[in-house]
Amino acid sequence: MTKSVSATLLAVALRRREISGVDVPLLPFLEDYDLSKLDPRVSYASLEDLLTMRTGIEWHENDRPLGDSNTTIQPERSDDWV
C-alpha cells in the first residue's frame, strides 16, 4: 500500500511541477536522515527505481526466519524506518 500512496503523491508533485520527473535521484529527498550506514549503491537510485521496486535494497521477506536477520522485521523494530 505504501508504494501506491507514494506513487500518488509523486504524481501530484509532478503535476504541480514540484519535481521535474521520476528520473531524479532519490537521496536528496532523504537528506534530513542519517544515511551513513546506507549501501552506497543506493546513491544511484532514482524515484523511478523506488516506485518500481528496483533500488537494489536487500529485502528478505520469505527466505529467512522472522528474526533479526530478516529485512522485513528490521524496520518494524526500528524507531526510524528510513
DRENTORKOL-3810 file (N, C-alpha, C; in nm, 4 decimals):
REM DRENTORKOL-3810
@n.u->0.0818; n.v->-0.1187; n.w->0.0000; ca.u->0.0000; ca.v->0.0000; ca.w->0.0000; c.u->0.0869; c.v->0.1261; c.w->0.0000
@n.u->0.2005; n.v->0.1216; n.w->0.0671; ca.u->0.2876; ca.v->0.2386; ca.w->0.0743; c.u->0.3318; c.v->0.2832; c.w->-0.0643
@n.u->0.3630; n.v->0.1869; n.w->-0.1513; ca.u->0.4071; ca.v->0.2223; ca.w->-0.2862; c.u->0.2968; c.v->0.2944; c.w->-0.3624
@n.u->0.1726; n.v->0.2526; n.w->-0.3445; ca.u->0.0600; ca.v->0.3174; ca.w->-0.4128; c.u->0.0401; c.v->0.4606; c.w->-0.3637
@n.u->0.0495; n.v->0.4797; n.w->-0.2341; ca.u->0.0354; ca.v->0.6147; ca.w->-0.1782; c.u->0.1517; c.v->0.7026; c.w->-0.2255
@n.u->0.2717; n.v->0.6485; n.w->-0.2221; ca.u->0.3887; ca.v->0.7243; ca.w->-0.2676; c.u->0.3756; c.v->0.7624; c.w->-0.4144
@n.u->0.3310; n.v->0.6702; n.w->-0.4964; ca.u->0.3142; ca.v->0.6978; ca.w->-0.6394; c.u->0.2101; c.v->0.8074; c.w->-0.6615
@n.u->0.1035; n.v->0.8041; n.w->-0.5848; ca.u->0.0002; ca.v->0.9068; ca.w->-0.5966; c.u->0.0551; c.v->1.0436; c.w->-0.5568
@n.u->0.1285; n.v->1.0490; n.w->-0.4470; ca.u->0.1873; ca.v->1.1756; ca.w->-0.4030; c.u->0.2899; c.v->1.2275; c.w->-0.5040
@n.u->0.3666; n.v->1.1380; n.w->-0.5622; ca.u->0.4627; ca.v->1.1792; ca.w->-0.6649; c.u->0.3911; c.v->1.2327; c.w->-0.7881
@n.u->0.2800; n.v->1.1714; n.w->-0.8241; ca.u->0.2022; ca.v->1.2202; ca.w->-0.9381; c.u->0.1505; c.v->1.3618; c.w->-0.9122
@n.u->0.1062; n.v->1.3868; n.w->-0.7914; ca.u->0.0610; ca.v->1.5220; ca.w->-0.7546; c.u->0.1781; c.v->1.6200; c.w->-0.7635
@n.u->0.2920; n.v->1.5818; n.w->-0.7090; ca.u->0.4101; ca.v->1.6688; ca.w->-0.7135; c.u->0.4538; c.v->1.6954; c.w->-0.8570
@n.u->0.4456; n.v->1.5954; n.w->-0.9423; ca.u->0.4797; ca.v->1.6141; ca.w->-1.0837; c.u->0.3817; c.v->1.7107; c.w->-1.1502
@n.u->0.2557; n.v->1.6913; n.w->-1.1237; ca.u->0.1532; ca.v->1.7785; ca.w->-1.1836; c.u->0.1715; c.v->1.9227; c.w->-1.1383
@n.u->0.2095; n.v->1.9423; n.w->-1.0140; ca.u->0.2330; ca.v->2.0764; ca.w->-0.9603; c.u->0.3708; c.v->2.1307; c.w->-0.9987
@n.u->0.4481; n.v->2.0496; n.w->-1.0679; ca.u->0.5849; ca.v->2.0848; ca.w->-1.1096; c.u->0.6770; c.v->2.1103; c.w->-0.9910
@n.u->0.6515; n.v->2.0381; n.w->-0.8817; ca.u->0.7366; ca.v->2.0485; ca.w->-0.7627; c.u->0.8599; c.v->1.9596; c.w->-0.7756
@n.u->0.8531; n.v->1.8606; n.w->-0.8623; ca.u->0.9693; ca.v->1.7805; ca.w->-0.9005; c.u->0.9683; c.v->1.7712; c.w->-1.0522
@n.u->1.0860; n.v->1.7549; n.w->-1.1099; ca.u->1.0976; ca.v->1.7597; ca.w->-1.2557; c.u->1.0640; c.v->1.6277; c.w->-1.3241
@n.u->1.0711; n.v->1.5185; n.w->-1.2506; ca.u->1.0423; ca.v->1.3883; ca.w->-1.3095; c.u->1.0812; c.v->1.2782; c.w->-1.2139
@n.u->1.0532; n.v->1.1551; n.w->-1.2532; ca.u->1.0853; ca.v->1.0421; ca.w->-1.1664; c.u->1.2270; c.v->0.9910; c.w->-1.1884
@n.u->1.2977; n.v->1.0504; n.w->-1.2846; ca.u->1.4353; ca.v->1.0089; ca.w->-1.3104; c.u->1.5350; c.v->1.0841; c.w->-1.2219
@n.u->1.4864; n.v->1.1632; n.w->-1.1280; ca.u->1.5753; ca.v->1.2373; ca.w->-1.0379; c.u->1.6250; c.v->1.1455; c.w->-0.9261
@n.u->1.7433; n.v->1.1753; n.w->-0.8698; ca.u->1.7975; ca.v->1.0917; ca.w->-0.7614; c.u->1.7066; c.v->1.0897; c.w->-0.6389
@n.u->1.7044; n.v->0.9766; n.w->-0.5720; ca.u->1.6216; ca.v->0.9556; ca.w->-0.4542; c.u->1.6786; c.v->1.0222; c.w->-0.3284
@n.u->1.8084; n.v->1.0117; n.w->-0.3069; ca.u->1.8685; ca.v->1.0512; ca.w->-0.1795; c.u->1.8491; c.v->1.1975; c.w->-0.1395
@n.u->1.8456; n.v->1.2938; n.w->-0.2310; ca.u->1.8215; ca.v->1.4318; ca.w->-0.1864; c.u->1.6884; c.v->1.4495; c.w->-0.1116
@n.u->1.5940; n.v->1.3625; n.w->-0.1342; ca.u->1.4665; ca.v->1.3704; ca.w->-0.0630; c.u->1.4781; c.v->1.3189; c.w->0.0809
@n.u->1.5892; n.v->1.2553; n.w->0.1113; ca.u->1.6092; ca.v->1.1960; ca.w->0.2435; c.u->1.7240; c.v->1.2615; c.w->0.3204
@n.u->1.7623; n.v->1.3810; n.w->0.2820; ca.u->1.8812; ca.v->1.4427; ca.w->0.3421; c.u->1.8645; c.v->1.4779; c.w->0.4893
@n.u->1.7442; n.v->1.4756; n.w->0.5423; ca.u->1.7239; ca.v->1.5008; ca.w->0.6854; c.u->1.7526; c.v->1.3775; c.w->0.7708
@n.u->1.7867; n.v->1.2671; n.w->0.7068; ca.u->1.8098; ca.v->1.1413; ca.w->0.7780; c.u->1.9580; c.v->1.1044; c.w->0.7755
@n.u->1.9989; n.v->1.0281; n.w->0.8740; ca.u->2.1357; ca.v->0.9771; ca.w->0.8785; c.u->2.1442; c.v->0.8580; c.w->0.7840
@n.u->2.2125; n.v->0.8764; n.w->0.6743; ca.u->2.2252; ca.v->0.7715; ca.w->0.5739; c.u->2.3656; c.v->0.7121; c.w->0.5721
@n.u->2.4398; n.v->0.7314; n.w->0.6805; ca.u->2.5788; ca.v->0.6875; ca.w->0.6849; c.u->2.5950; c.v->0.5361; c.w->0.6742
@n.u->2.4936; n.v->0.4598; n.w->0.7109; ca.u->2.5036; ca.v->0.3137; ca.w->0.7033; c.u->2.4359; c.v->0.2575; c.w->0.5782
@n.u->2.3946; n.v->0.3446; n.w->0.4916; ca.u->2.3251; ca.v->0.3034; ca.w->0.3704; c.u->2.4216; c.v->0.2410; c.w->0.2703
@n.u->2.3771; n.v->0.1381; n.w->0.2048; ca.u->2.4566; ca.v->0.0754; ca.w->0.0995; c.u->2.4870; c.v->0.1822; c.w->-0.0065
@n.u->2.6134; n.v->0.2041; n.w->-0.0410; ca.u->2.6499; ca.v->0.3100; ca.w->-0.1367; c.u->2.5836; c.v->0.2953; c.w->-0.2729
@n.u->2.5448; n.v->0.1746; n.w->-0.3084; ca.u->2.4798; ca.v->0.1549; ca.w->-0.4387; c.u->2.3458; c.v->0.2258; c.w->-0.4469
@n.u->2.2841; n.v->0.2527; n.w->-0.3325; ca.u->2.1549; ca.v->0.3207; ca.w->-0.3320; c.u->2.1703; c.v->0.4657; c.w->-0.3780
@n.u->2.2908; n.v->0.5200; n.w->-0.3717; ca.u->2.3114; ca.v->0.6585; ca.w->-0.4161; c.u->2.2812; c.v->0.6752; c.w->-0.5647
@n.u->2.2773; n.v->0.5666; n.w->-0.6382; ca.u->2.2446; ca.v->0.5718; ca.w->-0.7806; c.u->2.0942; c.v->0.5564; c.w->-0.8073
@n.u->2.0165; n.v->0.5330; n.w->-0.7046; ca.u->1.8733; ca.v->0.5073; ca.w->-0.7214; c.u->1.7965; c.v->0.6361; c.w->-0.7510
@n.u->1.6969; n.v->0.6224; n.w->-0.8349; ca.u->1.6094; ca.v->0.7350; ca.w->-0.8690; c.u->1.4712; c.v->0.7132; c.w->-0.8070
@n.u->1.3864; n.v->0.8140; n.w->-0.8179; ca.u->1.2487; ca.v->0.7967; ca.w->-0.7717; c.u->1.1797; c.v->0.6844; c.w->-0.8504
@n.u->1.2100; n.v->0.6749; n.w->-0.9785; ca.u->1.1518; ca.v->0.5673; ca.w->-1.0595; c.u->1.1954; c.v->0.4304; c.w->-1.0085
@n.u->1.3219; n.v->0.4171; n.w->-0.9718; ca.u->1.3704; ca.v->0.2912; ca.w->-0.9155; c.u->1.2928; c.v->0.2554; c.w->-0.7891
@n.u->1.2680; n.v->0.3546; n.w->-0.7060; ca.u->1.1926; ca.v->0.3309; ca.w->-0.5833; c.u->1.0497; c.v->0.2855; c.w->-0.6146
@n.u->0.9864; n.v->0.3523; n.w->-0.7091; ca.u->0.8478; ca.v->0.3193; ca.w->-0.7442; c.u->0.8339; c.v->0.1822; c.w->-0.8090
@n.u->0.9365; n.v->0.1409; n.w->-0.8800; ca.u->0.9301; ca.v->0.0115; ca.w->-0.9487; c.u->0.9985; c.v->-0.0995; c.w->-0.8691
@n.u->1.0380; n.v->-0.0655; n.w->-0.7471; ca.u->1.0987; ca.v->-0.1619; ca.w->-0.6546; c.u->1.2264; c.v->-0.2234; c.w->-0.7103
@n.u->1.3085; n.v->-0.1412; n.w->-0.7733; ca.u->1.4357; ca.v->-0.1906; ca.w->-0.8265; c.u->1.5535; c.v->-0.1073; c.w->-0.7760
@n.u->1.5464; n.v->-0.0671; n.w->-0.6492; ca.u->1.6543; ca.v->0.0138; ca.w->-0.5915; c.u->1.7776; c.v->-0.0685; c.w->-0.5589
@n.u->1.7640; n.v->-0.1982; n.w->-0.5538; ca.u->1.8767; ca.v->-0.2826; ca.w->-0.5178; c.u->1.8915; c.v->-0.3021; c.w->-0.3685
@n.u->1.7949; n.v->-0.2530; n.w->-0.2920; ca.u->1.7991; ca.v->-0.2691; ca.w->-0.1474; c.u->1.7698; c.v->-0.4149; c.w->-0.1132
@n.u->1.8552; n.v->-0.4721; n.w->-0.0315; ca.u->1.8365; ca.v->-0.6110; ca.w->0.0099; c.u->1.7057; c.v->-0.6233; c.w->0.0875
@n.u->1.6262; n.v->-0.7222; n.w->0.0535; ca.u->1.4964; ca.v->-0.7409; ca.w->0.1184; c.u->1.4661; c.v->-0.8896; c.w->0.1269
@n.u->1.4598; n.v->-0.9419; n.w->0.2459; ca.u->1.4315; ca.v->-1.0839; ca.w->0.2675; c.u->1.2963; c.v->-1.0965; c.w->0.3358
@n.u->1.1959; n.v->-1.1220; n.w->0.2568; ca.u->1.0616; ca.v->-1.1301; ca.w->0.3126; c.u->1.0228; c.v->-1.2729; c.w->0.3472
@n.u->1.0578; n.v->-1.3657; n.w->0.2617; ca.u->1.0128; ca.v->-1.5035; ca.w->0.2811; c.u->1.1239; c.v->-1.6062; c.w->0.2960
@n.u->1.2484; n.v->-1.5655; n.w->0.2713; ca.u->1.3549; ca.v->-1.6652; ca.w->0.2688; c.u->1.4381; c.v->-1.6708; c.w->0.3961
@n.u->1.3965; n.v->-1.6016; n.w->0.4998; ca.u->1.4669; ca.v->-1.6055; ca.w->0.6283; c.u->1.3641; c.v->-1.6152; c.w->0.7401
@n.u->1.4067; n.v->-1.6666; n.w->0.8538; ca.u->1.3141; ca.v->-1.6705; ca.w->0.9675; c.u->1.2767; c.v->-1.5282; c.w->1.0101
@n.u->1.1640; n.v->-1.5134; n.w->1.0750; ca.u->1.1200; ca.v->-1.3816; ca.w->1.1201; c.u->1.1959; c.v->-1.3403; c.w->1.2454
@n.u->1.3226; n.v->-1.3059; n.w->1.2263; ca.u->1.4103; ca.v->-1.2658; ca.w->1.3360; c.u->1.4942; c.v->-1.1463; c.w->1.2956
@n.u->1.6041; n.v->-1.1241; n.w->1.3663; ca.u->1.6874; ca.v->-1.0070; ca.w->1.3440; c.u->1.7523; c.v->-1.0014; c.w->1.2063
@n.u->1.7710; n.v->-1.1137; n.w->1.1389; ca.u->1.8341; ca.v->-1.1129; ca.w->1.0068; c.u->1.7329; c.v->-1.0899; c.w->0.8951
@n.u->1.6059; n.v->-1.0840; n.w->0.9282; ca.u->1.5019; ca.v->-1.0663; ca.w->0.8275; c.u->1.4808; c.v->-0.9175; c.w->0.8032
@n.u->1.5042; n.v->-0.8717; n.w->0.6794; ca.u->1.4953; ca.v->-0.7295; ca.w->0.6491; c.u->1.3514; c.v->-0.6780; c.w->0.6485
@n.u->1.2553; n.v->-0.7652; n.w->0.6564; ca.u->1.1168; ca.v->-0.7218; ca.w->0.6731; c.u->1.0920; c.v->-0.6816; c.w->0.8182
@n.u->1.1508; n.v->-0.7543; n.w->0.9105; ca.u->1.1325; ca.v->-0.7292; ca.w->1.0529; c.u->1.2180; c.v->-0.6122; c.w->1.1010
@n.u->1.3360; n.v->-0.5948; n.w->1.0448; ca.u->1.4279; ca.v->-0.4907; ca.w->1.0916; c.u->1.3636; c.v->-0.3514; c.w->1.0961
@n.u->1.2951; n.v->-0.3036; n.w->0.9899; ca.u->1.2339; ca.v->-0.1719; ca.w->1.0007; c.u->1.1228; c.v->-0.1647; c.w->1.1040
@n.u->1.0498; n.v->-0.2734; n.w->1.1188; ca.u->0.9410; ca.v->-0.2745; ca.w->1.2147; c.u->0.9920; c.v->-0.2610; c.w->1.3587
@n.u->1.1127; n.v->-0.3059; n.w->1.3834; ca.u->1.1721; ca.v->-0.2965; ca.w->1.5173; c.u->1.2512; c.v->-0.1681; c.w->1.5367
@n.u->1.2653; n.v->-0.0903; n.w->1.4321; ca.u->1.3437; ca.v->0.0316; ca.w->1.4365; c.u->1.2568; c.v->0.1519; c.w->1.4729
@n.u->1.3163; n.v->0.2506; n.w->1.5378; ca.u->1.2461; ca.v->0.3758; ca.w->1.5647; c.u->1.2374; c.v->0.4635; c.w->1.4401
@n.u->1.3240; n.v->0.4381; n.w->1.3428; ca.u->1.3286; ca.v->0.5187; ca.w->1.2212; c.u->1.3313; c.v->0.4265; c.w->1.0997
@n.u->1.2211; n.v->0.4133; n.w->1.0316; ca.u->1.2106; ca.v->0.3181; ca.w->0.9197; c.u->1.2959; c.v->0.3582; c.w->0.8004
@n.u->1.3340; n.v->0.4848; n.w->0.7884; ca.u->1.4192; ca.v->0.5240; ca.w->0.6769; c.u->1.5547; c.v->0.4598; c.w->0.6932
END
